[in-house]
Amino acid sequence: MSKLSLSPRPFQYNPPNTPLNILYQDDDLLVLSKPSGLLSVPGKAEDHADSLETRAKGEYPNALLVHRLDLETSGVFVMAMNKDAQANLGKQFERRKVQKTYIARVWGIPEADEGHIDLPLRCDWDNRPRQMVCYEHGKPSQTSWKVLERGSDDSLLQLTPLTGRSHQLRVHMAEIGHPILGDPFYAPEDVYQSADRLLLHAQEITLHRPKDGELITISDPSPF
């Protein structure tokens, strides 16, 4: 595995031209499958206006943002259909009442079958938007992981974030020596080049439905 370079890799925004994929919908919720390569919300640059939020509002003008996924990450993406539902869901995320499960293909073969990562994170201000481990100023960040499949030189893992820091799963996996394949920020060059996208997918989310409090689970099968 080659060393990680902090020099920015070339980026050109070419979002996939795919229709909205609705996983679940009711009067309060609109749950979509976000494709890799599409921004969650519009960027500042004029040519970064296309996003999942923009596309959703084109068909559902009342749709409101609840959370975000990284540009390169695919999977379950939750939006609210009214202000009350947005506030309800926002509190669920803030109070860690929402359970999320991700699938990732990582470099290397973990010795253990499962584990827990507890490393505080903060923004790496000199290399934004990268994040970094910092025991002095970092915010508490925990991730649980479990091996689903071992290959010859990579592994398929189930990742469960117990906190919701920016880039948390990507930094945590890189820090324990198993960077996610295709990661342009935290993977060494050969690991980055080993996949045509970041192999990280939000596969499942469990939350309380705003209208009645019922606990529901919404899934989006991993494409890799």
Secondary structure as UniProt FT lines:
FT   STRAND          22..25
FT   STRAND          29..34
FT   TURN            36..37
FT   HELIX           46..48
FT   HELIX           52..59
FT   TURN            61..62
FT   STRAND          64..65
FT   TURN            71..72
FT   STRAND          74..80
FT   HELIX           83..94
FT   TURN            95..96
FT   STRAND          99..107
FT   STRAND          114..118
FT   STRAND          121..123
FT   HELIX           125..127
FT   TURN            128..129
FT   STRAND          131..133
FT   TURN            135..137
FT   STRAND          142..150
FT   STRAND          154..161
FT   TURN            166..167
FT   HELIX           168..175
FT   TURN            176..177
FT   TURN            181..182
FT   TURN            184..186
FT   HELIX           189..192
FT   TURN            193..194
FT   STRAND          200..208
FT   TURN            210..212
FT   STRAND          215..219
//
